[in-house]
Amino acid sequence: MAKSYADGGWLADISKKQLDAGIAGSLAQDVTRLVETVSRAYPALRTSKKEELEFGYRLNYPGLPDEKAKEIIPVEPKEQEQGPLAGLRNIFS
């Protein structure tokens, strides 16, 4: 999935949406604990609220072009929809 997105192939947009949805869902499950951990590690962020923080990810694997490896992709933590058609809705929305 990450390779398809990074290569910019025919299914790159669908792959990116799946990556974003998976990461957003994972963040949403533990966002409170993540913010607490980051606040302890970086004291300057202790007064920040989770609504003020931005989350994102970078891809990194052998063969990834340099411009893609430097790109930070923002993502908003949110719960994934449940049900048999939820995955299809995420792909095509």
C-alpha positions as CSV (number, residue, x, y, z in Angstrom):
1,M,0.0,0.0,0.0
2,A,2.7,2.5,0.9
3,K,4.7,1.5,-2.1
4,S,1.7,2.1,-4.4
5,Y,1.2,5.5,-2.9
6,A,4.9,6.5,-3.1
7,D,5.2,5.3,-6.7
8,G,2.3,7.4,-7.7
9,G,0.7,4.6,-9.6
10,W,-2.8,4.1,-10.8
11,L,-4.1,3.2,-7.3
12,A,-2.0,5.8,-5.4
13,D,-5.0,7.9,-4.2
14,I,-6.8,4.8,-2.9
15,S,-3.6,3.6,-1.1
16,K,-3.1,7.1,0.5
17,K,-6.7,7.1,1.8
18,Q,-6.2,3.7,3.3
19,L,-2.9,4.7,4.9
20,D,-4.5,7.9,6.3
21,A,-7.5,6.1,7.6
22,G,-5.5,3.4,9.3
23,I,-3.1,5.8,11.0
24,A,-6.0,8.2,12.0
25,G,-7.8,5.2,13.6
26,S,-4.7,4.1,15.5
27,L,-4.0,7.6,16.7
28,A,-7.6,8.1,17.8
29,Q,-7.5,5.0,20.0
30,D,-4.6,6.3,22.1
31,V,-4.4,10.0,21.5
32,T,-4.8,10.9,25.2
33,R,-1.9,8.7,26.2
34,L,0.2,9.8,23.2
35,V,-0.3,13.5,24.2
36,E,0.7,12.7,27.8
37,T,3.8,10.8,26.7
38,V,4.9,13.6,24.3
39,S,4.3,16.2,26.9
40,R,6.6,14.4,29.4
41,A,9.3,14.0,26.7
42,Y,9.0,17.6,25.5
43,P,8.3,19.9,28.5
44,A,7.6,22.9,26.2
45,L,4.5,21.1,25.1
46,R,3.1,20.5,28.6
47,T,0.7,23.4,28.3
48,S,-0.6,22.4,24.9
49,K,-3.9,20.7,24.5
50,K,-4.5,17.8,22.2
51,E,-6.7,20.1,19.9
52,E,-3.6,22.3,19.4
53,L,-1.3,19.5,18.3
54,E,-0.9,18.3,14.8
55,F,-0.2,14.7,13.9
56,G,1.3,13.3,10.8
57,Y,3.5,10.5,9.4
58,R,6.4,10.0,7.0
59,L,7.1,7.0,4.9
60,N,10.5,5.4,5.0
61,Y,11.6,2.2,3.3
62,P,14.4,1.1,1.0
63,G,13.9,2.4,-2.6
64,L,11.6,5.2,-1.6
65,P,12.4,8.4,-3.6
66,D,14.1,11.1,-1.5
67,E,11.3,13.7,-2.1
68,K,8.7,11.2,-0.8
69,A,10.9,10.3,2.2
70,K,11.0,14.0,3.3
71,E,7.3,14.6,2.9
72,I,5.3,14.8,6.1
73,I,1.7,13.8,5.6
74,P,-0.7,15.4,8.1
75,V,-3.5,13.3,9.6
76,E,-6.3,14.0,12.0
77,P,-7.0,11.4,14.7
78,K,-10.5,10.0,14.2
79,E,-12.3,6.8,14.9
80,Q,-12.8,4.5,11.9
81,E,-16.3,3.6,10.9
82,Q,-17.4,0.1,11.7
83,G,-19.4,-2.3,9.5
84,P,-18.9,-4.2,6.3
85,L,-19.1,-1.3,4.0
86,A,-17.1,1.2,6.0
87,G,-13.8,0.3,4.3
88,L,-15.3,0.9,0.9
89,R,-16.7,4.2,2.0
90,N,-13.2,5.3,3.2
91,I,-11.6,4.2,-0.1
92,F,-14.0,6.1,-2.4
93,S,-14.7,9.2,-0.2
